[in-house]
Every structure is written in structure tokens, then in C-alpha cells.
Amino acid sequence: MPFHQRRVATLFGGKEILRSAAGLDDVKSMVVDSTKVPQNPASSGRYVLERGTVMLTIGGSDKIQPATASGAPSPSSSNVVGILEADHEFWLSTDSTPNGNAADEPVGILHHGCNFNTANLTGYTGNETAVKAALPTCLFT
């Protein structure tokens, strides 16, 4: 596969998570712990995080995980880091298990000055208060 190409672009289509454009300074790069990424779609053998997923810190680590991960803590104002900017697929071993740190990858996180379309966010429903408190400069409409 050519450099900088991803096959994930056609998996989920073009769900729009922003109601208005965010500036480039609104994106920070963080590393996702691939062992926390669930199969998506279920039982497909593919490990994909959808754009618009609420992301959380992992205690005692500099990595992050999706709020929807099995065993993830409840989102709070202290552990929500932002919203995943784009779909991202994690390339794992042939037996569909994470390759440890080798499969951990950086992703773009929206965290400041964004106007999010809440209908297209994953992990937001039920956690609205914590997400809004963690991202006070963002709008959720």
C-alpha cells in the first residue's frame, strides 16, 4: 500500500462531526493504545476507531483509549482528552490480536474551539456533562 494511504476511508462513509470548521491549532496528536481498540464492525477482524469517538486518558500512561473500550473508566472532566478527528484503522497481527506497542498509533484529537454535531459522536450520549466540562471551549449542538 502506498505511503500515506488508508483503506479505512470507505468503511464508515462521511459522517460529519463538526458543524463548523476547526482551525489547525485545534488538533493535537496523541497515541492510542491498540489493545484498547475493539473490533469494529463487530467480529470483522478489523480494528477501526470511528471519527467522533470520545477519547480518554489511560491512568499511569501517556496513551489514550476510546470511551467505548471494554473496561474503560467512566468519562470525567479529568480523563476526557477530546474527540477523534478522523476514522483510523489499526493494523494488527494475523490472529486479530494487538501487536503490543508496535500497533499503537498517533491520531488527531479535536479539543478546542470546535462546534460538534452530537448526533454523530460516539461515546457522548450519557456522558454529556463530563465531555462538556472537559472541553469548555467547544460547543455541542
C-alpha positions as CSV (number, residue, x, y, z in Angstrom):
1,M,0.0,0.0,0.0
2,P,1.4,3.4,-0.9
3,F,2.7,5.7,1.8
4,H,0.0,7.8,3.5
5,Q,-2.9,5.7,2.1
6,R,-5.5,4.1,4.3
7,R,-8.2,1.7,3.3
8,V,-10.5,2.8,6.1
9,A,-11.9,5.8,4.2
10,T,-14.7,3.8,2.7
11,L,-15.7,1.8,5.8
12,F,-17.9,4.3,7.6
13,G,-18.5,6.9,4.9
14,G,-18.5,10.6,5.5
15,K,-20.3,11.2,8.8
16,E,-19.7,14.9,9.7
17,I,-18.8,15.5,13.3
18,L,-18.3,19.3,13.1
19,R,-21.0,21.9,12.5
20,S,-18.3,24.5,11.6
21,A,-14.6,24.2,10.6
22,A,-11.9,23.9,13.3
23,G,-8.6,25.6,12.9
24,L,-5.4,23.5,12.6
25,D,-4.4,24.6,16.2
26,D,-7.5,22.7,17.4
27,V,-5.9,19.4,16.7
28,K,-3.4,17.6,18.9
29,S,-1.6,14.4,18.2
30,M,-1.9,11.6,20.8
31,V,-1.1,7.9,20.7
32,V,-3.9,5.3,21.0
33,D,-3.2,2.0,22.9
34,S,-4.2,-0.5,20.3
35,T,-5.0,-3.1,22.9
36,K,-8.0,-1.0,23.9
37,V,-9.5,-0.8,20.4
38,P,-12.5,-3.0,19.9
39,Q,-13.3,-4.9,16.7
40,N,-15.4,-2.6,14.5
41,P,-17.6,-3.7,12.9
42,A,-18.1,-6.5,15.5
43,S,-16.5,-9.8,14.6
44,S,-15.0,-8.4,11.4
45,G,-11.4,-8.9,12.3
46,R,-10.8,-5.2,11.7
47,Y,-9.9,-2.7,14.5
48,V,-11.3,0.7,13.5
49,L,-12.0,3.8,15.5
50,E,-14.7,6.0,14.0
51,R,-14.3,9.7,13.8
52,G,-16.2,11.4,16.5
53,T,-15.3,8.9,19.3
54,V,-14.8,10.4,22.7
55,M,-11.2,9.6,23.8
56,L,-9.9,9.2,27.4
57,T,-6.5,9.1,29.1
58,I,-5.2,5.9,30.5
59,G,-4.1,6.2,34.1
60,G,-0.3,5.8,34.5
61,S,0.3,6.0,30.8
62,D,0.8,8.7,28.1
63,K,-1.6,6.8,25.7
64,I,-5.3,7.2,25.2
65,Q,-8.3,4.9,24.6
66,P,-11.8,5.2,23.3
67,A,-14.6,5.8,25.9
68,T,-16.3,2.8,24.3
69,A,-13.5,0.4,25.1
70,S,-14.2,-2.6,27.3
71,G,-13.1,-1.8,30.8
72,A,-12.7,1.9,30.1
73,P,-13.4,4.2,33.1
74,S,-16.4,6.4,33.0
75,P,-15.7,9.7,31.3
76,S,-15.0,12.6,33.7
77,S,-13.7,16.1,33.3
78,S,-10.3,14.9,34.3
79,N,-9.9,12.0,31.8
80,V,-11.6,13.2,28.6
81,V,-8.9,14.5,26.2
82,G,-11.1,15.2,23.1
83,I,-12.8,13.8,20.1
84,L,-11.2,11.6,17.4
85,E,-10.7,13.7,14.3
86,A,-10.8,11.0,11.6
87,D,-11.5,7.3,11.1
88,H,-8.4,5.3,11.9
89,E,-7.7,1.6,11.4
90,F,-5.1,-0.3,13.5
91,W,-3.2,-3.0,11.6
92,L,-2.9,-6.0,13.9
93,S,-1.5,-9.5,13.7
94,T,-3.0,-12.2,11.5
95,D,-4.7,-13.8,14.6
96,S,-6.5,-10.5,15.2
97,T,-4.7,-9.7,18.4
98,P,-2.9,-6.4,19.0
99,N,0.8,-6.4,18.4
100,G,1.5,-4.5,21.6
101,N,3.3,-1.2,21.2
102,A,4.0,-1.9,17.6
103,A,0.3,-1.4,16.7
104,D,-0.1,1.8,18.8
105,E,-0.6,4.8,16.5
106,P,-0.9,8.5,16.7
107,V,-4.2,10.1,15.9
108,G,-5.6,13.6,15.7
109,I,-7.7,14.8,18.6
110,L,-10.1,17.8,18.4
111,H,-10.2,19.5,21.8
112,H,-10.6,23.3,21.5
113,G,-13.0,25.7,19.8
114,C,-15.0,23.2,17.9
115,N,-18.7,23.0,17.3
116,F,-19.6,19.3,17.4
117,N,-22.7,17.6,15.9
118,T,-23.7,15.5,18.9
119,A,-25.8,13.2,16.7
120,N,-22.6,11.8,15.1
121,L,-20.4,11.5,18.3
122,T,-19.6,8.0,19.7
123,G,-19.5,7.7,23.5
124,Y,-21.1,11.1,24.0
125,T,-24.6,10.1,24.9
126,G,-24.9,9.5,28.6
127,N,-21.6,11.3,29.2
128,E,-22.6,14.8,28.1
129,T,-21.8,16.5,31.4
130,A,-18.2,15.1,31.6
131,V,-17.4,15.8,28.0
132,K,-18.7,19.4,28.1
133,A,-16.7,20.0,31.4
134,A,-13.5,18.6,29.9
135,L,-13.9,20.6,26.7
136,P,-15.2,24.0,27.9
137,T,-14.2,25.9,24.7
138,C,-16.2,23.6,22.5
139,L,-19.9,23.7,21.5
140,F,-22.1,20.6,21.4
141,T,-25.2,21.1,19.3
